């Protein structure tokens, strides 16, 4: 089970970035389901500080207001 997850995510070990101007809605059908009970997908969360920073950047991009 653990080897399945390791094999699947091995080539996907990259940093992710929030590109505020490219945020869009996606279909719920594009969201991957977990491979098995050991798969961390769906359990990973960003810190409140990171989410607040993303929120601030979205507001600035949409409203042109510096916060």
mmJSON file of the N, C-alpha and C atoms, coordinates in Angstrom:
{"data_MODEL":{"atom_site":{
"group_PDB":["ATOM","ATOM","ATOM","ATOM","ATOM","ATOM","ATOM","ATOM","ATOM","ATOM","ATOM","ATOM","ATOM","ATOM","ATOM","ATOM","ATOM","ATOM","ATOM","ATOM","ATOM","ATOM","ATOM","ATOM","ATOM","ATOM","ATOM","ATOM","ATOM","ATOM","ATOM","ATOM","ATOM","ATOM","ATOM","ATOM","ATOM","ATOM","ATOM","ATOM","ATOM","ATOM","ATOM","ATOM","ATOM","ATOM","ATOM","ATOM","ATOM","ATOM","ATOM","ATOM","ATOM","ATOM","ATOM","ATOM","ATOM","ATOM","ATOM","ATOM","ATOM","ATOM","ATOM","ATOM","ATOM","ATOM","ATOM","ATOM","ATOM","ATOM","ATOM","ATOM","ATOM","ATOM","ATOM","ATOM","ATOM","ATOM","ATOM","ATOM","ATOM","ATOM","ATOM","ATOM","ATOM","ATOM","ATOM","ATOM","ATOM","ATOM","ATOM","ATOM","ATOM","ATOM","ATOM","ATOM","ATOM","ATOM","ATOM","ATOM","ATOM","ATOM","ATOM","ATOM","ATOM","ATOM","ATOM","ATOM","ATOM","ATOM","ATOM","ATOM","ATOM","ATOM","ATOM","ATOM","ATOM","ATOM","ATOM","ATOM","ATOM","ATOM","ATOM","ATOM","ATOM","ATOM","ATOM","ATOM","ATOM","ATOM","ATOM","ATOM","ATOM","ATOM","ATOM","ATOM","ATOM","ATOM","ATOM","ATOM","ATOM","ATOM","ATOM","ATOM","ATOM","ATOM","ATOM","ATOM","ATOM","ATOM","ATOM","ATOM","ATOM","ATOM","ATOM","ATOM","ATOM","ATOM","ATOM","ATOM","ATOM","ATOM","ATOM","ATOM","ATOM","ATOM","ATOM","ATOM","ATOM","ATOM","ATOM","ATOM","ATOM","ATOM","ATOM","ATOM","ATOM","ATOM","ATOM","ATOM","ATOM","ATOM","ATOM","ATOM","ATOM","ATOM","ATOM","ATOM","ATOM","ATOM","ATOM","ATOM","ATOM","ATOM","ATOM","ATOM","ATOM","ATOM","ATOM","ATOM","ATOM"],
"id":[1,2,3,4,5,6,7,8,9,10,11,12,13,14,15,16,17,18,19,20,21,22,23,24,25,26,27,28,29,30,31,32,33,34,35,36,37,38,39,40,41,42,43,44,45,46,47,48,49,50,51,52,53,54,55,56,57,58,59,60,61,62,63,64,65,66,67,68,69,70,71,72,73,74,75,76,77,78,79,80,81,82,83,84,85,86,87,88,89,90,91,92,93,94,95,96,97,98,99,100,101,102,103,104,105,106,107,108,109,110,111,112,113,114,115,116,117,118,119,120,121,122,123,124,125,126,127,128,129,130,131,132,133,134,135,136,137,138,139,140,141,142,143,144,145,146,147,148,149,150,151,152,153,154,155,156,157,158,159,160,161,162,163,164,165,166,167,168,169,170,171,172,173,174,175,176,177,178,179,180,181,182,183,184,185,186,187,188,189,190,191,192,193,194,195,196,197,198,199,200,201],
"type_symbol":["N","C","C","N","C","C","N","C","C","N","C","C","N","C","C","N","C","C","N","C","C","N","C","C","N","C","C","N","C","C","N","C","C","N","C","C","N","C","C","N","C","C","N","C","C","N","C","C","N","C","C","N","C","C","N","C","C","N","C","C","N","C","C","N","C","C","N","C","C","N","C","C","N","C","C","N","C","C","N","C","C","N","C","C","N","C","C","N","C","C","N","C","C","N","C","C","N","C","C","N","C","C","N","C","C","N","C","C","N","C","C","N","C","C","N","C","C","N","C","C","N","C","C","N","C","C","N","C","C","N","C","C","N","C","C","N","C","C","N","C","C","N","C","C","N","C","C","N","C","C","N","C","C","N","C","C","N","C","C","N","C","C","N","C","C","N","C","C","N","C","C","N","C","C","N","C","C","N","C","C","N","C","C","N","C","C","N","C","C","N","C","C","N","C","C","N","C","C","N","C","C"],
"label_atom_id":["N","CA","C","N","CA","C","N","CA","C","N","CA","C","N","CA","C","N","CA","C","N","CA","C","N","CA","C","N","CA","C","N","CA","C","N","CA","C","N","CA","C","N","CA","C","N","CA","C","N","CA","C","N","CA","C","N","CA","C","N","CA","C","N","CA","C","N","CA","C","N","CA","C","N","CA","C","N","CA","C","N","CA","C","N","CA","C","N","CA","C","N","CA","C","N","CA","C","N","CA","C","N","CA","C","N","CA","C","N","CA","C","N","CA","C","N","CA","C","N","CA","C","N","CA","C","N","CA","C","N","CA","C","N","CA","C","N","CA","C","N","CA","C","N","CA","C","N","CA","C","N","CA","C","N","CA","C","N","CA","C","N","CA","C","N","CA","C","N","CA","C","N","CA","C","N","CA","C","N","CA","C","N","CA","C","N","CA","C","N","CA","C","N","CA","C","N","CA","C","N","CA","C","N","CA","C","N","CA","C","N","CA","C","N","CA","C","N","CA","C","N","CA","C","N","CA","C","N","CA","C","N","CA","C"],
"label_alt_id":[null,null,null,null,null,null,null,null,null,null,null,null,null,null,null,null,null,null,null,null,null,null,null,null,null,null,null,null,null,null,null,null,null,null,null,null,null,null,null,null,null,null,null,null,null,null,null,null,null,null,null,null,null,null,null,null,null,null,null,null,null,null,null,null,null,null,null,null,null,null,null,null,null,null,null,null,null,null,null,null,null,null,null,null,null,null,null,null,null,null,null,null,null,null,null,null,null,null,null,null,null,null,null,null,null,null,null,null,null,null,null,null,null,null,null,null,null,null,null,null,null,null,null,null,null,null,null,null,null,null,null,null,null,null,null,null,null,null,null,null,null,null,null,null,null,null,null,null,null,null,null,null,null,null,null,null,null,null,null,null,null,null,null,null,null,null,null,null,null,null,null,null,null,null,null,null,null,null,null,null,null,null,null,null,null,null,null,null,null,null,null,null,null,null,null,null,null,null,null,null,null],
"label_comp_id":["UNK","UNK","UNK","UNK","UNK","UNK","UNK","UNK","UNK","UNK","UNK","UNK","UNK","UNK","UNK","UNK","UNK","UNK","UNK","UNK","UNK","UNK","UNK","UNK","UNK","UNK","UNK","UNK","UNK","UNK","UNK","UNK","UNK","UNK","UNK","UNK","UNK","UNK","UNK","UNK","UNK","UNK","UNK","UNK","UNK","UNK","UNK","UNK","UNK","UNK","UNK","UNK","UNK","UNK","UNK","UNK","UNK","UNK","UNK","UNK","UNK","UNK","UNK","UNK","UNK","UNK","UNK","UNK","UNK","UNK","UNK","UNK","UNK","UNK","UNK","UNK","UNK","UNK","UNK","UNK","UNK","UNK","UNK","UNK","UNK","UNK","UNK","UNK","UNK","UNK","UNK","UNK","UNK","UNK","UNK","UNK","UNK","UNK","UNK","UNK","UNK","UNK","UNK","UNK","UNK","UNK","UNK","UNK","UNK","UNK","UNK","UNK","UNK","UNK","UNK","UNK","UNK","UNK","UNK","UNK","UNK","UNK","UNK","UNK","UNK","UNK","UNK","UNK","UNK","UNK","UNK","UNK","UNK","UNK","UNK","UNK","UNK","UNK","UNK","UNK","UNK","UNK","UNK","UNK","UNK","UNK","UNK","UNK","UNK","UNK","UNK","UNK","UNK","UNK","UNK","UNK","UNK","UNK","UNK","UNK","UNK","UNK","UNK","UNK","UNK","UNK","UNK","UNK","UNK","UNK","UNK","UNK","UNK","UNK","UNK","UNK","UNK","UNK","UNK","UNK","UNK","UNK","UNK","UNK","UNK","UNK","UNK","UNK","UNK","UNK","UNK","UNK","UNK","UNK","UNK","UNK","UNK","UNK","UNK","UNK","UNK"],
"label_asym_id":["A","A","A","A","A","A","A","A","A","A","A","A","A","A","A","A","A","A","A","A","A","A","A","A","A","A","A","A","A","A","A","A","A","A","A","A","A","A","A","A","A","A","A","A","A","A","A","A","A","A","A","A","A","A","A","A","A","A","A","A","A","A","A","A","A","A","A","A","A","A","A","A","A","A","A","A","A","A","A","A","A","A","A","A","A","A","A","A","A","A","A","A","A","A","A","A","A","A","A","A","A","A","A","A","A","A","A","A","A","A","A","A","A","A","A","A","A","A","A","A","A","A","A","A","A","A","A","A","A","A","A","A","A","A","A","A","A","A","A","A","A","A","A","A","A","A","A","A","A","A","A","A","A","A","A","A","A","A","A","A","A","A","A","A","A","A","A","A","A","A","A","A","A","A","A","A","A","A","A","A","A","A","A","A","A","A","A","A","A","A","A","A","A","A","A","A","A","A","A","A","A"],
"label_entity_id":["1","1","1","1","1","1","1","1","1","1","1","1","1","1","1","1","1","1","1","1","1","1","1","1","1","1","1","1","1","1","1","1","1","1","1","1","1","1","1","1","1","1","1","1","1","1","1","1","1","1","1","1","1","1","1","1","1","1","1","1","1","1","1","1","1","1","1","1","1","1","1","1","1","1","1","1","1","1","1","1","1","1","1","1","1","1","1","1","1","1","1","1","1","1","1","1","1","1","1","1","1","1","1","1","1","1","1","1","1","1","1","1","1","1","1","1","1","1","1","1","1","1","1","1","1","1","1","1","1","1","1","1","1","1","1","1","1","1","1","1","1","1","1","1","1","1","1","1","1","1","1","1","1","1","1","1","1","1","1","1","1","1","1","1","1","1","1","1","1","1","1","1","1","1","1","1","1","1","1","1","1","1","1","1","1","1","1","1","1","1","1","1","1","1","1","1","1","1","1","1","1"],
"label_seq_id":[1,1,1,2,2,2,3,3,3,4,4,4,5,5,5,6,6,6,7,7,7,8,8,8,9,9,9,10,10,10,11,11,11,12,12,12,13,13,13,14,14,14,15,15,15,16,16,16,17,17,17,18,18,18,19,19,19,20,20,20,21,21,21,22,22,22,23,23,23,24,24,24,25,25,25,26,26,26,27,27,27,28,28,28,29,29,29,30,30,30,31,31,31,32,32,32,33,33,33,34,34,34,35,35,35,36,36,36,37,37,37,38,38,38,39,39,39,40,40,40,41,41,41,42,42,42,43,43,43,44,44,44,45,45,45,46,46,46,47,47,47,48,48,48,49,49,49,50,50,50,51,51,51,52,52,52,53,53,53,54,54,54,55,55,55,56,56,56,57,57,57,58,58,58,59,59,59,60,60,60,61,61,61,62,62,62,63,63,63,64,64,64,65,65,65,66,66,66,67,67,67],
"pdbx_PDB_ins_code":[null,null,null,null,null,null,null,null,null,null,null,null,null,null,null,null,null,null,null,null,null,null,null,null,null,null,null,null,null,null,null,null,null,null,null,null,null,null,null,null,null,null,null,null,null,null,null,null,null,null,null,null,null,null,null,null,null,null,null,null,null,null,null,null,null,null,null,null,null,null,null,null,null,null,null,null,null,null,null,null,null,null,null,null,null,null,null,null,null,null,null,null,null,null,null,null,null,null,null,null,null,null,null,null,null,null,null,null,null,null,null,null,null,null,null,null,null,null,null,null,null,null,null,null,null,null,null,null,null,null,null,null,null,null,null,null,null,null,null,null,null,null,null,null,null,null,null,null,null,null,null,null,null,null,null,null,null,null,null,null,null,null,null,null,null,null,null,null,null,null,null,null,null,null,null,null,null,null,null,null,null,null,null,null,null,null,null,null,null,null,null,null,null,null,null,null,null,null,null,null,null],
"Cartn_x":[0.815,0.0,0.857,1.821,2.68,3.514,3.935,4.723,3.897,2.598,1.722,1.725,1.641,1.63,2.987,4.047,5.397,5.62,5.229,5.387,4.587,3.364,2.485,3.008,3.422,3.818,5.303,6.088,7.523,7.883,7.233,7.53,6.807,6.007,5.224,5.757,6.953,7.529,8.082,7.202,7.59,6.932,7.527,6.92,5.695,4.726,3.524,3.447,2.873,2.725,1.308,0.784,-0.536,-0.329,-0.743,-0.676,-2.046,-2.139,-3.414,-4.21,-3.574,-4.304,-4.761,-4.336,-4.738,-5.694,-6.195,-7.113,-8.441,-8.938,-10.193,-10.937,-12.179,-12.937,-12.59,-12.746,-12.53,-13.711,-13.88,-14.927,-14.513,-15.48,-15.155,-14.706,-14.986,-14.559,-13.048,-12.408,-10.956,-10.168,-10.844,-10.179,-9.925,-8.682,-8.287,-8.752,-9.141,-9.474,-8.195,-8.167,-6.974,-6.777,-5.525,-5.165,-5.554,-5.253,-5.624,-5.606,-5.784,-5.909,-4.638,-3.502,-2.247,-1.954,-2.743,-2.535,-2.883,-1.959,-2.207,-3.084,-3.401,-4.18,-5.541,-5.954,-7.202,-7.013,-5.835,-5.551,-4.515,-3.916,-2.883,-3.558,-3.095,-3.683,-2.585,-2.939,-2.03,-2.242,-1.213,-1.332,-2.27,-2.807,-3.668,-2.904,-1.626,-0.801,-0.715,-0.499,-0.415,-1.758,-2.844,-4.177,-4.51,-4.135,-4.369,-3.581,-2.371,-1.556,-2.175,-2.663,-3.332,-4.592,-5.377,-6.595,-6.265,-5.23,-4.825,-4.434,-3.694,-3.263,-4.441,-5.425,-6.621,-7.371,-7.563,-8.27,-7.521,-6.21,-5.421,-5.538,-5.507,-5.564,-6.922,-7.972,-9.326,-9.758,-9.36,-9.872,-8.853,-7.617,-6.553,-6.405,-6.748,-6.593,-5.418,-4.479,-3.336,-3.767,-3.595,-3.965,-2.741],
"Cartn_y":[-1.194,0.0,1.256,1.301,2.47,2.61,1.489,1.519,2.087,1.802,2.36,3.884,4.424,5.882,6.459,5.824,6.287,6.298,5.25,5.174,6.262,6.481,7.457,8.888,9.247,10.621,10.89,9.891,10.056,11.129,11.153,12.141,13.462,13.571,14.773,15.599,15.315,16.0,17.358,18.33,19.666,20.699,21.876,22.959,23.465,23.947,24.52,25.989,26.761,28.187,28.595,29.591,30.136,31.329,31.187,32.283,32.952,34.024,34.65,35.015,35.554,35.986,34.816,33.619,32.447,31.528,31.965,31.138,31.047,29.842,29.613,28.468,28.303,27.182,25.923,24.792,23.514,22.601,21.622,20.629,19.712,19.327,18.407,17.045,16.766,15.514,15.488,16.653,16.717,16.506,16.502,16.315,14.822,14.484,13.077,12.501,11.275,10.555,9.905,9.633,9.019,7.609,7.207,5.885,4.796,5.04,4.125,4.907,4.227,4.91,5.643,5.286,5.937,7.182,7.408,8.529,9.852,10.815,12.077,13.063,12.801,13.751,13.979,15.21,15.554,15.849,15.555,15.805,16.913,17.342,18.371,19.734,20.558,21.876,22.93,24.12,25.255,25.923,26.597,27.307,28.501,28.979,30.171,31.367,31.471,32.577,32.547,31.371,31.242,31.546,31.035,31.307,32.798,33.451,34.898,35.671,35.242,35.922,35.766,34.581,34.353,35.207,35.242,36.069,37.534,38.032,39.433,39.7,38.803,38.986,38.923,38.088,38.025,39.349,39.868,41.146,42.253,42.302,43.328,43.203,42.0,41.794,42.163,41.881,42.126,43.574,44.186,45.516,46.63,46.273,47.275,48.098,47.514,48.162,47.533,48.322,47.807,47.622,46.424,46.141,46.143],
"Cartn_z":[0.0,0.0,0.0,0.875,0.951,-0.318,-0.884,-2.118,-3.272,-3.311,-4.348,-4.295,-3.096,-2.922,-3.311,-2.857,-3.176,-4.683,-5.356,-6.811,-7.508,-7.068,-7.713,-7.555,-6.34,-6.064,-6.297,-6.588,-6.74,-7.769,-8.898,-9.93,-9.731,-8.706,-8.461,-7.293,-6.846,-5.695,-6.121,-6.26,-6.697,-5.805,-5.742,-4.992,-5.733,-4.99,-5.578,-5.209,-6.102,-5.883,-6.228,-5.53,-5.845,-6.767,-8.02,-8.979,-8.966,-8.189,-7.875,-9.121,-10.138,-11.325,-12.2,-11.875,-12.658,-11.906,-10.761,-9.987,-10.739,-10.849,-11.56,-10.895,-11.248,-10.699,-11.483,-10.826,-11.504,-11.196,-12.028,-11.815,-10.667,-9.85,-8.757,-9.291,-10.563,-11.165,-11.428,-11.423,-11.644,-10.36,-9.225,-7.941,-7.748,-7.506,-7.373,-6.037,-6.087,-4.863,-4.347,-3.061,-2.486,-3.034,-3.098,-3.615,-2.617,-1.338,-0.265,1.047,2.164,3.461,3.889,3.336,3.698,2.857,1.81,0.899,1.603,1.623,2.327,1.551,0.291,-0.493,0.185,0.238,0.912,2.385,2.905,4.323,4.499,3.403,3.451,3.554,4.473,4.676,4.724,4.266,4.38,5.722,6.202,7.472,7.301,8.407,8.373,7.824,8.147,7.658,6.127,5.562,4.108,3.457,4.027,3.477,3.559,4.652,4.784,3.736,3.475,2.461,1.064,0.759,-0.523,-0.612,0.46,0.484,0.219,0.869,0.696,-0.752,-1.35,-2.738,-3.709,-3.418,-4.263,-4.19,-2.984,-2.823,-3.551,-3.41,-4.087,-5.601,-6.125,-7.568,-8.143,-7.401,-7.914,-7.719,-6.619,-6.281,-6.493,-6.751,-6.845,-5.57,-4.433,-3.137,-2.429,-1.992,-1.233,0.22,0.735,2.13,3.012],
"occupancy":[1.0,1.0,1.0,1.0,1.0,1.0,1.0,1.0,1.0,1.0,1.0,1.0,1.0,1.0,1.0,1.0,1.0,1.0,1.0,1.0,1.0,1.0,1.0,1.0,1.0,1.0,1.0,1.0,1.0,1.0,1.0,1.0,1.0,1.0,1.0,1.0,1.0,1.0,1.0,1.0,1.0,1.0,1.0,1.0,1.0,1.0,1.0,1.0,1.0,1.0,1.0,1.0,1.0,1.0,1.0,1.0,1.0,1.0,1.0,1.0,1.0,1.0,1.0,1.0,1.0,1.0,1.0,1.0,1.0,1.0,1.0,1.0,1.0,1.0,1.0,1.0,1.0,1.0,1.0,1.0,1.0,1.0,1.0,1.0,1.0,1.0,1.0,1.0,1.0,1.0,1.0,1.0,1.0,1.0,1.0,1.0,1.0,1.0,1.0,1.0,1.0,1.0,1.0,1.0,1.0,1.0,1.0,1.0,1.0,1.0,1.0,1.0,1.0,1.0,1.0,1.0,1.0,1.0,1.0,1.0,1.0,1.0,1.0,1.0,1.0,1.0,1.0,1.0,1.0,1.0,1.0,1.0,1.0,1.0,1.0,1.0,1.0,1.0,1.0,1.0,1.0,1.0,1.0,1.0,1.0,1.0,1.0,1.0,1.0,1.0,1.0,1.0,1.0,1.0,1.0,1.0,1.0,1.0,1.0,1.0,1.0,1.0,1.0,1.0,1.0,1.0,1.0,1.0,1.0,1.0,1.0,1.0,1.0,1.0,1.0,1.0,1.0,1.0,1.0,1.0,1.0,1.0,1.0,1.0,1.0,1.0,1.0,1.0,1.0,1.0,1.0,1.0,1.0,1.0,1.0,1.0,1.0,1.0,1.0,1.0,1.0],
"B_iso_or_equiv":[0.0,0.0,0.0,0.0,0.0,0.0,0.0,0.0,0.0,0.0,0.0,0.0,0.0,0.0,0.0,0.0,0.0,0.0,0.0,0.0,0.0,0.0,0.0,0.0,0.0,0.0,0.0,0.0,0.0,0.0,0.0,0.0,0.0,0.0,0.0,0.0,0.0,0.0,0.0,0.0,0.0,0.0,0.0,0.0,0.0,0.0,0.0,0.0,0.0,0.0,0.0,0.0,0.0,0.0,0.0,0.0,0.0,0.0,0.0,0.0,0.0,0.0,0.0,0.0,0.0,0.0,0.0,0.0,0.0,0.0,0.0,0.0,0.0,0.0,0.0,0.0,0.0,0.0,0.0,0.0,0.0,0.0,0.0,0.0,0.0,0.0,0.0,0.0,0.0,0.0,0.0,0.0,0.0,0.0,0.0,0.0,0.0,0.0,0.0,0.0,0.0,0.0,0.0,0.0,0.0,0.0,0.0,0.0,0.0,0.0,0.0,0.0,0.0,0.0,0.0,0.0,0.0,0.0,0.0,0.0,0.0,0.0,0.0,0.0,0.0,0.0,0.0,0.0,0.0,0.0,0.0,0.0,0.0,0.0,0.0,0.0,0.0,0.0,0.0,0.0,0.0,0.0,0.0,0.0,0.0,0.0,0.0,0.0,0.0,0.0,0.0,0.0,0.0,0.0,0.0,0.0,0.0,0.0,0.0,0.0,0.0,0.0,0.0,0.0,0.0,0.0,0.0,0.0,0.0,0.0,0.0,0.0,0.0,0.0,0.0,0.0,0.0,0.0,0.0,0.0,0.0,0.0,0.0,0.0,0.0,0.0,0.0,0.0,0.0,0.0,0.0,0.0,0.0,0.0,0.0,0.0,0.0,0.0,0.0,0.0,0.0],
"pdbx_formal_charge":[null,null,null,null,null,null,null,null,null,null,null,null,null,null,null,null,null,null,null,null,null,null,null,null,null,null,null,null,null,null,null,null,null,null,null,null,null,null,null,null,null,null,null,null,null,null,null,null,null,null,null,null,null,null,null,null,null,null,null,null,null,null,null,null,null,null,null,null,null,null,null,null,null,null,null,null,null,null,null,null,null,null,null,null,null,null,null,null,null,null,null,null,null,null,null,null,null,null,null,null,null,null,null,null,null,null,null,null,null,null,null,null,null,null,null,null,null,null,null,null,null,null,null,null,null,null,null,null,null,null,null,null,null,null,null,null,null,null,null,null,null,null,null,null,null,null,null,null,null,null,null,null,null,null,null,null,null,null,null,null,null,null,null,null,null,null,null,null,null,null,null,null,null,null,null,null,null,null,null,null,null,null,null,null,null,null,null,null,null,null,null,null,null,null,null,null,null,null,null,null,null],
"auth_seq_id":[1,1,1,2,2,2,3,3,3,4,4,4,5,5,5,6,6,6,7,7,7,8,8,8,9,9,9,10,10,10,11,11,11,12,12,12,13,13,13,14,14,14,15,15,15,16,16,16,17,17,17,18,18,18,19,19,19,20,20,20,21,21,21,22,22,22,23,23,23,24,24,24,25,25,25,26,26,26,27,27,27,28,28,28,29,29,29,30,30,30,31,31,31,32,32,32,33,33,33,34,34,34,35,35,35,36,36,36,37,37,37,38,38,38,39,39,39,40,40,40,41,41,41,42,42,42,43,43,43,44,44,44,45,45,45,46,46,46,47,47,47,48,48,48,49,49,49,50,50,50,51,51,51,52,52,52,53,53,53,54,54,54,55,55,55,56,56,56,57,57,57,58,58,58,59,59,59,60,60,60,61,61,61,62,62,62,63,63,63,64,64,64,65,65,65,66,66,66,67,67,67],
"auth_comp_id":["UNK","UNK","UNK","UNK","UNK","UNK","UNK","UNK","UNK","UNK","UNK","UNK","UNK","UNK","UNK","UNK","UNK","UNK","UNK","UNK","UNK","UNK","UNK","UNK","UNK","UNK","UNK","UNK","UNK","UNK","UNK","UNK","UNK","UNK","UNK","UNK","UNK","UNK","UNK","UNK","UNK","UNK","UNK","UNK","UNK","UNK","UNK","UNK","UNK","UNK","UNK","UNK","UNK","UNK","UNK","UNK","UNK","UNK","UNK","UNK","UNK","UNK","UNK","UNK","UNK","UNK","UNK","UNK","UNK","UNK","UNK","UNK","UNK","UNK","UNK","UNK","UNK","UNK","UNK","UNK","UNK","UNK","UNK","UNK","UNK","UNK","UNK","UNK","UNK","UNK","UNK","UNK","UNK","UNK","UNK","UNK","UNK","UNK","UNK","UNK","UNK","UNK","UNK","UNK","UNK","UNK","UNK","UNK","UNK","UNK","UNK","UNK","UNK","UNK","UNK","UNK","UNK","UNK","UNK","UNK","UNK","UNK","UNK","UNK","UNK","UNK","UNK","UNK","UNK","UNK","UNK","UNK","UNK","UNK","UNK","UNK","UNK","UNK","UNK","UNK","UNK","UNK","UNK","UNK","UNK","UNK","UNK","UNK","UNK","UNK","UNK","UNK","UNK","UNK","UNK","UNK","UNK","UNK","UNK","UNK","UNK","UNK","UNK","UNK","UNK","UNK","UNK","UNK","UNK","UNK","UNK","UNK","UNK","UNK","UNK","UNK","UNK","UNK","UNK","UNK","UNK","UNK","UNK","UNK","UNK","UNK","UNK","UNK","UNK","UNK","UNK","UNK","UNK","UNK","UNK","UNK","UNK","UNK","UNK","UNK","UNK"],
"auth_asym_id":["A","A","A","A","A","A","A","A","A","A","A","A","A","A","A","A","A","A","A","A","A","A","A","A","A","A","A","A","A","A","A","A","A","A","A","A","A","A","A","A","A","A","A","A","A","A","A","A","A","A","A","A","A","A","A","A","A","A","A","A","A","A","A","A","A","A","A","A","A","A","A","A","A","A","A","A","A","A","A","A","A","A","A","A","A","A","A","A","A","A","A","A","A","A","A","A","A","A","A","A","A","A","A","A","A","A","A","A","A","A","A","A","A","A","A","A","A","A","A","A","A","A","A","A","A","A","A","A","A","A","A","A","A","A","A","A","A","A","A","A","A","A","A","A","A","A","A","A","A","A","A","A","A","A","A","A","A","A","A","A","A","A","A","A","A","A","A","A","A","A","A","A","A","A","A","A","A","A","A","A","A","A","A","A","A","A","A","A","A","A","A","A","A","A","A","A","A","A","A","A","A"],
"auth_atom_id":["N","CA","C","N","CA","C","N","CA","C","N","CA","C","N","CA","C","N","CA","C","N","CA","C","N","CA","C","N","CA","C","N","CA","C","N","CA","C","N","CA","C","N","CA","C","N","CA","C","N","CA","C","N","CA","C","N","CA","C","N","CA","C","N","CA","C","N","CA","C","N","CA","C","N","CA","C","N","CA","C","N","CA","C","N","CA","C","N","CA","C","N","CA","C","N","CA","C","N","CA","C","N","CA","C","N","CA","C","N","CA","C","N","CA","C","N","CA","C","N","CA","C","N","CA","C","N","CA","C","N","CA","C","N","CA","C","N","CA","C","N","CA","C","N","CA","C","N","CA","C","N","CA","C","N","CA","C","N","CA","C","N","CA","C","N","CA","C","N","CA","C","N","CA","C","N","CA","C","N","CA","C","N","CA","C","N","CA","C","N","CA","C","N","CA","C","N","CA","C","N","CA","C","N","CA","C","N","CA","C","N","CA","C","N","CA","C","N","CA","C","N","CA","C","N","CA","C","N","CA","C","N","CA","C"],
"pdbx_PDB_model_num":[1,1,1,1,1,1,1,1,1,1,1,1,1,1,1,1,1,1,1,1,1,1,1,1,1,1,1,1,1,1,1,1,1,1,1,1,1,1,1,1,1,1,1,1,1,1,1,1,1,1,1,1,1,1,1,1,1,1,1,1,1,1,1,1,1,1,1,1,1,1,1,1,1,1,1,1,1,1,1,1,1,1,1,1,1,1,1,1,1,1,1,1,1,1,1,1,1,1,1,1,1,1,1,1,1,1,1,1,1,1,1,1,1,1,1,1,1,1,1,1,1,1,1,1,1,1,1,1,1,1,1,1,1,1,1,1,1,1,1,1,1,1,1,1,1,1,1,1,1,1,1,1,1,1,1,1,1,1,1,1,1,1,1,1,1,1,1,1,1,1,1,1,1,1,1,1,1,1,1,1,1,1,1,1,1,1,1,1,1,1,1,1,1,1,1,1,1,1,1,1,1]
}}}
